C-alpha cells in the first residue's frame, strides 16, 4: 500500500527535511508546520487509500504528525529517509484505525441493546468526574490563541470538516489544518497532567 521506493526517496534525503526533523526534536513548532507542508500530501494519500474515508483520514493525519512531534528525537537517518519514516508511522496508525473501526462495529449492536438499561446510567461519582473533565477541557480551550480555539470548536462542537471550516472562515485549507494541529498539540500538553496519554 506504500509509495514506490523512488517516490519515497526523491527529495527526502536532502538536508532540509532532516534539518526539519532535528528542529522538531528541539521543540520547534514552525518546523513541524513546514514538514507537514512538505510531506502531508503524500502521507494523506497513503492514509486515505488504507481507510477509504476522508474524515477518518484527516483525523489519522493529525495523529501521525502528533506522533512525529513526540518522536522526532528517535528518528535515525541511517535507517531511511524522513518521508519513509513518516509513512511507516502513517501506515501503522491507519491500520490501527481500520482495526479499531471494525471492532467498534462489532461491539455497537450489543451496546445499543444495553443502552436503555439502568446499568448504563452514570453514577453520581461518574457524573462528577465527567463534569470536572468538561470544565478542564473548557479551561484548556480558553488558554489557546483565539484562531486555534475557533477552528477546534468548529470541528469538534459543530462537526465541520477542515474544508468546511476553511470555507466558513475564508481561510486557506492549509492554514486551517495548521491551526487545528497546533491547537490540538497544545491541548494535549495542557491536559496531559490530568488525563495522561488517552488524548
C-alpha positions as CSV (number, residue, x, y, z in Angstrom):
1,X,0.0,0.0,0.0
2,X,3.0,2.3,0.4
3,X,4.5,4.6,-2.2
4,X,7.1,3.3,-4.7
5,X,10.6,3.5,-3.3
6,X,11.6,6.0,-5.9
7,X,8.9,8.5,-4.8
8,X,9.8,7.9,-1.2
9,X,13.4,8.6,-1.7
10,X,13.1,11.5,-4.2
11,X,13.7,14.9,-2.5
12,X,13.5,13.4,1.0
13,X,17.2,12.6,1.8
14,X,18.4,16.2,1.4
15,X,19.5,18.2,4.4
16,X,16.3,20.3,4.5
17,X,13.8,17.6,5.6
18,X,16.3,16.1,8.0
19,X,17.0,19.5,9.4
20,X,13.3,20.0,10.0
21,X,13.2,16.7,12.0
22,X,16.1,17.9,14.1
23,X,14.3,21.2,14.7
24,X,11.1,19.4,15.7
25,X,13.1,17.3,18.1
26,X,14.2,20.5,19.8
27,X,10.6,21.7,20.1
28,X,10.3,24.0,17.1
29,X,6.6,24.0,16.1
30,X,7.2,26.0,12.9
31,X,9.4,23.2,11.7
32,X,6.5,20.8,12.2
33,X,4.3,23.0,10.1
34,X,7.0,23.1,7.4
35,X,7.4,19.4,7.5
36,X,3.7,19.0,7.1
37,X,3.6,21.3,4.1
38,X,6.4,19.2,2.6
39,X,5.1,15.7,3.2
40,X,1.4,16.0,4.2
41,X,0.1,15.3,0.7
42,X,1.9,12.0,0.4
43,X,1.0,10.9,3.9
44,X,-2.7,11.8,3.5
45,X,-2.8,9.9,0.2
46,X,-1.5,6.7,1.9
47,X,-3.8,7.0,4.9
48,X,-6.8,7.7,2.6
49,X,-6.0,4.6,0.5
50,X,-5.9,2.5,3.6
51,X,-9.1,3.9,5.2
52,X,-11.1,4.9,2.2
53,X,-12.8,7.6,4.4
54,X,-11.7,11.2,4.1
55,X,-12.9,12.3,7.5
56,X,-11.1,9.4,9.3
57,X,-8.0,10.0,7.2
58,X,-7.9,13.6,8.3
59,X,-8.1,12.6,11.9
60,X,-5.3,10.0,11.5
61,X,-3.2,12.6,9.6
62,X,-3.3,14.7,12.8
63,X,-2.3,11.7,14.9
64,X,0.6,11.0,12.6
65,X,2.1,14.4,12.9
66,X,1.4,14.5,16.6
67,X,3.5,11.2,16.8
68,X,6.2,12.8,14.7
69,X,6.3,15.7,17.1
70,X,6.7,13.4,20.1
71,X,9.2,11.0,18.5
72,X,11.3,13.3,16.3
73,X,14.3,12.7,18.6
74,X,14.1,9.0,17.8
75,X,14.5,9.5,14.0
76,X,17.7,8.0,12.6
77,X,18.7,9.0,9.1
78,X,20.8,5.8,8.7
79,X,17.5,3.8,8.8
80,X,15.8,5.6,6.0
81,X,14.7,9.0,4.6
82,X,12.4,11.2,6.6
83,X,9.4,10.6,4.4
84,X,9.8,6.8,4.6
85,X,9.9,7.1,8.4
86,X,6.7,9.2,8.5
87,X,5.0,6.9,6.0
88,X,5.7,3.9,8.3
89,X,4.1,5.8,11.2
90,X,1.2,6.7,8.9
91,X,0.6,3.2,7.7
92,X,0.7,1.8,11.2
93,X,-1.8,4.5,12.5
94,X,-4.1,3.9,9.6
95,X,-4.2,0.2,10.1
96,X,-4.8,0.7,13.8
97,X,-7.7,2.9,13.0
98,X,-9.1,0.5,10.5
99,X,-9.0,-2.4,13.0
100,X,-10.5,-0.2,15.7
101,X,-13.4,0.8,13.4
102,X,-14.1,-2.9,12.8
103,X,-14.1,-3.7,16.5
104,X,-16.4,-0.7,17.2
105,X,-18.8,-2.0,14.6
106,X,-18.8,-5.5,16.1
107,X,-19.5,-4.1,19.6
108,X,-22.1,-1.5,18.6
109,X,-25.1,-3.8,18.5
110,X,-24.7,-5.2,22.0
111,X,-24.0,-1.7,23.3
112,X,-27.1,-0.3,21.6
113,X,-29.2,-3.1,23.1
114,X,-27.9,-2.4,26.6
115,X,-28.2,1.4,26.3
116,X,-31.7,1.5,27.8
117,X,-30.9,-0.5,30.9
118,X,-30.3,1.0,34.3
119,X,-26.7,-0.3,34.4
120,X,-25.8,2.3,31.7
121,X,-26.8,5.2,33.9
122,X,-23.9,7.2,35.2
123,X,-23.4,7.1,39.0
124,X,-23.0,10.3,40.9
125,X,-19.3,9.8,41.1
126,X,-19.0,9.2,37.3
127,X,-21.2,12.3,36.7
128,X,-18.9,14.4,38.9
129,X,-15.8,13.1,37.1
130,X,-17.4,13.9,33.7
131,X,-18.4,17.4,34.8
132,X,-14.9,18.1,36.1
133,X,-13.3,16.9,32.8
134,X,-15.6,19.1,30.8
135,X,-14.6,22.0,33.0
136,X,-10.9,21.3,32.5
137,X,-11.3,20.9,28.7
138,X,-13.2,24.3,28.5
139,X,-10.4,25.9,30.6
140,X,-7.7,24.4,28.3
141,X,-9.6,25.6,25.2
142,X,-9.8,29.1,26.7
143,X,-5.9,29.1,27.1
144,X,-5.5,28.6,23.3
145,X,-4.9,31.5,20.9
146,X,-8.3,32.6,19.5
147,X,-7.5,31.4,16.0
148,X,-6.7,27.9,17.2
149,X,-9.6,27.7,19.6
150,X,-12.0,28.8,16.8
151,X,-11.1,26.0,14.4
152,X,-11.1,23.4,17.1
153,X,-14.5,24.4,18.3
154,X,-15.9,24.4,14.8
155,X,-14.5,20.9,14.2
156,X,-15.5,19.3,17.5
157,X,-18.6,21.1,18.6
158,X,-20.1,21.7,15.2
159,X,-18.7,18.7,13.3
160,X,-17.3,20.7,10.4
161,X,-14.5,19.2,8.2
162,X,-11.3,21.2,7.6
163,X,-12.7,22.2,4.2
164,X,-16.0,23.4,5.6
165,X,-14.1,25.4,8.3
166,X,-11.9,27.0,5.6
167,X,-14.9,28.0,3.6
168,X,-16.7,29.4,6.6
169,X,-13.7,31.4,7.8
170,X,-12.5,32.4,4.4
171,X,-9.1,30.9,5.2
172,X,-6.8,28.7,3.1
173,X,-7.2,25.0,3.9
174,X,-3.6,24.6,4.9
175,X,-4.0,27.4,7.4
176,X,-7.0,25.8,9.0
177,X,-5.2,22.4,9.2
178,X,-2.1,24.0,10.7
179,X,-4.1,25.9,13.3
180,X,-6.0,22.7,14.2
181,X,-2.8,20.7,14.5
182,X,-1.1,23.3,16.7
183,X,-4.1,23.8,18.9
184,X,-4.6,20.0,19.4
185,X,-0.9,19.6,20.3
186,X,-1.3,22.5,22.9
187,X,-4.4,20.9,24.3
188,X,-2.6,17.6,24.7
189,X,0.1,19.3,26.6
190,X,-2.3,21.2,28.8
191,X,-4.4,18.2,29.7
192,X,-1.6,15.6,29.9
193,X,-1.0,16.0,33.7
194,X,-4.7,15.4,34.3
195,X,-5.8,12.7,31.9
196,X,-2.5,11.2,30.8
197,X,-2.0,9.9,27.3
198,X,-5.6,9.0,26.5
199,X,-5.9,12.1,24.4
